[in-house]
């Protein structure tokens, strides 16, 4: 997976288009599209990483550096930020139940 594909995937999990990412990061759509074939400038890549809340290393494919996968980001973003500790615990119990069911 190249830098552009990884950026596109993370943006999609955050419900963001490339155009929206461009506007929020200050990196032009043309520059983002060039990253399909060329390495990005470090400053631009850092801006995009900040907007997406991931590390530059993650975008460069240097391991997950403690970052969440795209699926994990989708799950995390779907939880109401005002959820109580009790609600979070119930969500975790359900996840454990589903994972144990697969075994």
C-alpha positions in Angstrom: 0.0 0.0 0.0 1.5 3.4 -1.0 1.2 6.7 1.0 -1.8 7.9 -1.0 -3.7 4.6 -0.6 -3.0 4.7 3.2 -4.1 8.3 3.5 -7.2 7.7 1.4 -8.1 4.7 3.6 -7.7 6.6 6.9 -9.6 9.6 5.5 -12.4 7.3 4.4 -12.7 5.7 7.9 -12.9 9.2 9.3 -15.8 10.1 6.9 -13.6 12.6 5.0 -13.0 13.0 1.3 -9.7 13.9 -0.3 -11.1 17.4 -1.0 -12.0 17.8 2.7 -8.6 16.5 3.7 -7.0 19.0 1.3 -9.0 21.9 2.8 -8.2 20.9 6.4 -4.5 20.2 5.9 -3.7 23.0 3.5 -2.2 20.5 1.0 -3.7 20.8 -2.5 -5.6 18.0 -4.1 -3.1 17.9 -6.9 -0.3 17.4 -4.4 -2.2 14.6 -2.7 -2.8 12.9 -6.0 0.9 13.1 -6.9 1.6 11.0 -3.9 0.2 8.0 -5.8 3.6 8.0 -7.6 5.9 10.4 -5.8 7.1 10.7 -2.2 5.5 13.6 -0.4 7.3 16.6 1.1 7.8 16.0 4.9 5.9 19.2 5.9 2.9 18.4 3.8 2.8 14.8 5.1 3.0 16.0 8.7 0.0 18.3 8.1 -2.0 15.5 6.7 -1.0 13.2 9.5 -2.1 15.8 12.0 -5.5 16.1 10.4 -6.0 12.4 10.3 -4.6 11.9 13.9 -2.0 9.3 12.8 1.8 9.4 12.8 3.9 10.2 9.7 5.5 6.8 10.2 2.1 5.1 9.9 1.4 6.9 6.6 4.8 5.9 5.3 4.0 2.3 6.1 6.6 1.9 8.8 4.5 -0.2 11.1 1.5 0.9 13.0 3.6 2.8 15.6 0.8 2.2 18.2 -1.8 3.6 15.8 -5.1 2.0 15.2 -5.9 0.1 12.0 -8.5 1.5 9.7 -11.1 -1.0 11.1 -10.2 0.0 14.6 -10.5 3.7 13.7 -14.0 3.1 12.3 -15.1 1.3 15.4 -13.6 4.0 17.7 -15.2 6.8 15.8 -18.6 5.2 16.0 -18.7 5.4 19.8 -20.5 8.4 21.2 -17.8 10.7 22.8 -20.2 11.3 25.7 -20.6 7.6 26.5 -20.3 6.8 30.2 -17.7 4.4 31.6 -20.5 1.9 32.2 -21.5 2.1 28.5 -17.9 1.7 27.4 -17.6 -1.4 29.6 -20.8 -2.9 28.0 -19.3 -2.2 24.6 -16.1 -4.0 25.6 -18.1 -6.9 27.0 -19.9 -7.3 23.7 -16.7 -7.2 21.7 -15.2 -9.9 24.0 -18.4 -11.9 23.5 -18.1 -11.7 19.7 -14.4 -12.5 19.7 -15.0 -15.6 22.0 -17.8 -16.7 19.7 -15.4 -16.9 16.8 -13.2 -19.4 18.7 
